[in-house]
Amino acid sequence: MSKHYDTDKLQERYGKSEHGNFFVRETIGVPHSYCIGPAHVAEASDHHGGMLGTAAIEAAEKHGAKCCTCRGKLKFHEHETALLVECQEELKNGSEVNPELHAYLLQCKAMAEEDGFAGFAFIRV
């Protein structure tokens, strides 16, 4: 389970790189999204009016529930969210980072930190 962010608002906030080859597509859980299991659902059903939110997940963890992906290596609050940048050009030109990507990431860095993102991940389409 990752925090949900409105894709249109993310794209509006972060914009595109100078030539439009790089832009925030969506968010992604890092190192993976928190995976809900039956114990989380039972906690939400029994004690949180069926609402499977942060309070229910954290309460379930206190009663032994764990992320079903990492089996409890990370607590709920230790799972983070990163910005997924769509790349329509290569990340590198030879051994150098693509200058357009480099400039775009510098442009976005302060906003990403302010918004609480752990960093950036990349997808090539």
C-alpha positions as CSV (number, residue, x, y, z in Angstrom):
1,M,0.0,0.0,0.0
2,S,1.5,3.3,-1.1
3,K,0.1,6.8,-0.5
4,H,-2.2,7.8,-3.3
5,Y,-1.3,10.9,-5.3
6,D,-3.5,12.4,-8.0
7,T,-1.5,11.8,-11.3
8,D,-2.8,15.0,-12.9
9,K,-1.8,17.1,-10.0
10,L,1.7,15.5,-9.9
11,Q,2.2,16.2,-13.6
12,E,1.0,19.7,-13.2
13,R,3.3,20.4,-10.2
14,Y,6.4,18.8,-11.6
15,G,5.9,19.6,-15.3
16,K,8.1,18.3,-18.1
17,S,11.7,18.6,-18.9
18,E,12.9,21.3,-21.4
19,H,12.1,19.2,-24.5
20,G,9.4,17.1,-22.9
21,N,11.4,13.9,-22.9
22,F,11.2,13.4,-19.1
23,F,8.2,13.9,-16.8
24,V,6.6,12.5,-13.6
25,R,4.3,9.7,-14.6
26,E,3.1,8.6,-11.2
27,T,4.4,7.4,-7.8
28,I,5.9,4.0,-6.8
29,G,6.4,2.4,-3.5
30,V,10.1,1.9,-2.4
31,P,11.6,-0.5,-1.9
32,H,8.0,-1.9,-2.6
33,S,4.5,-1.0,-1.7
34,Y,3.2,-2.2,1.7
35,C,1.2,-5.3,1.1
36,I,-2.0,-5.8,3.2
37,G,-2.9,-9.2,4.5
38,P,-5.9,-10.8,6.2
39,A,-4.9,-9.6,9.7
40,H,-5.0,-6.0,8.5
41,V,-8.5,-6.5,7.0
42,A,-9.7,-8.1,10.2
43,E,-8.3,-5.2,12.3
44,A,-10.1,-2.7,10.1
45,S,-13.3,-4.6,10.1
46,D,-13.4,-5.3,13.8
47,H,-12.0,-2.0,15.2
48,H,-12.0,0.7,12.6
49,G,-15.5,0.6,11.0
50,G,-14.1,-1.2,8.0
51,M,-11.7,1.6,7.1
52,L,-8.3,0.2,6.1
53,G,-6.3,3.4,6.7
54,T,-3.1,4.2,8.5
55,A,-4.6,3.8,12.0
56,A,-5.9,0.3,11.2
57,I,-2.7,-0.8,9.6
58,E,-0.5,0.4,12.5
59,A,-2.9,-1.1,15.0
60,A,-2.8,-4.5,13.1
61,E,1.1,-4.3,13.3
62,K,0.9,-3.9,17.1
63,H,-1.0,-7.2,17.0
64,G,1.5,-9.0,14.9
65,A,0.4,-8.2,11.3
66,K,3.2,-7.6,8.8
67,C,3.7,-6.4,5.3
68,C,3.0,-9.5,3.2
69,T,5.9,-8.7,0.8
70,C,8.8,-8.3,3.2
71,R,7.3,-10.2,6.0
72,G,7.9,-7.5,8.6
73,K,11.4,-6.4,7.7
74,L,10.0,-2.9,7.4
75,K,7.2,-1.4,9.4
76,F,4.4,0.4,7.6
77,H,5.9,3.9,8.2
78,E,9.3,2.6,6.8
79,H,7.8,2.0,3.3
80,E,8.3,5.1,1.3
81,T,7.1,6.6,-2.0
82,A,9.2,7.8,-4.9
83,L,8.3,9.7,-8.1
84,L,8.3,7.6,-11.2
85,V,9.8,9.6,-14.1
86,E,8.9,8.5,-17.6
87,C,11.9,8.6,-20.0
88,Q,11.3,9.0,-23.7
89,E,15.1,9.4,-24.2
90,E,18.0,7.4,-22.8
91,L,19.1,8.1,-19.2
92,K,22.7,8.4,-20.3
93,N,24.6,9.6,-23.4
94,G,27.6,7.3,-23.2
95,S,29.0,7.6,-19.7
96,E,27.3,10.9,-19.0
97,V,23.8,11.5,-17.6
98,N,21.5,12.9,-20.2
99,P,21.8,16.7,-19.7
100,E,18.0,17.2,-20.2
101,L,17.3,14.6,-17.4
102,H,19.9,16.1,-15.1
103,A,18.4,19.6,-15.5
104,Y,14.9,18.2,-14.9
105,L,15.9,16.3,-11.7
106,L,17.6,19.4,-10.3
107,Q,14.4,21.4,-11.1
108,C,12.3,18.9,-9.3
109,K,14.5,18.0,-6.3
110,A,13.4,20.7,-3.8
111,M,9.7,20.1,-4.6
112,A,10.2,16.3,-4.2
113,E,11.9,16.8,-0.8
114,E,9.2,19.3,0.3
115,D,6.5,16.8,-0.8
116,G,8.2,14.0,1.2
117,F,9.2,11.7,-1.6
118,A,12.1,9.3,-1.1
119,G,13.6,10.0,-4.5
120,F,13.1,9.1,-8.2
121,A,12.6,5.9,-10.1
122,F,12.7,5.7,-13.9
123,I,10.7,3.9,-16.6
124,R,11.7,3.9,-20.3
125,V,8.8,3.7,-22.8
